[in-house]
Amino acid sequence: MPREKVDLRRGRLAATASCLLLGMVLIAGGCRLVGDLSPGEVGAQPGSTLVALPSSAVVVAVNSKVVSFQPDGAKSWTFSLPDGEAIVAAPVAALSSVTYVRGQQTLYAIAPDGVVLWQSRHQGASDSINGITPLSDSTVAITQEDKSLVAFDDKGQVKWTYNLPDGEKIVAPPVLAASSLVYLRTAATLYAIDSGGNQAWKAAIGD
């Protein structure tokens, strides 16, 4: 492969990894929150996204399937969602290099070798944010109906649920911090949720 193409690929993987650490996706050379995308950009998401794994492999979402490539460009595996299911959020990668894919009604955990570790039905079909984030222990959490954060264990079972106060609504995808806190944003408040699903703190958003 020409050196220019190799350098370009490496640069894009590095940029994608940087966005991943911020809980964002790489679009047009920059890190963006999925919830901040314009309608036109959302039309290209989330079935046209990619995520770099800690193993340096990369997973690409293509319509209703995800394809994994090794660091040398060799295709590793392909996973297709069942008929009728579509990818509704950019896939995320855990520190264990497990890839999590959120379908309209089902959440999938895929091992680095392409084996489906588990799949679990969720109740977030009416969720407009379709948030998903890896957790510090390599498990995963998703938003549900724009008012809850639901965490799943390594078997695909719900391990805890954090519910927002009445009247509050999630307006952006959740993000994981290096401290293991998950941040949830509503129109007026920022919430910090710890690894056990408890509220660590909250702060008003404003000038």
Buried (B, 14 or more C-beta within 10 A) or exposed (E): EEEEEEEEBEEBBEBBBEBBEEBBBBBEEEBBBBBEBEEEBEEEBBBBBBBBBBEEBBBBBBEBBBBBBEBEEEEBBEBEBEEEBEBBBBBBBBEBBBBBBBBBBBBBBBEBEBEEBBBBEBEBBEBEBBBBBBBBBBBBBBBBBBBBBBBBBBEBEBBBEBEBEEEBEBBBBBBBEEEBBBBBBBEEBBBBBBBEBEEBEBEEEEE
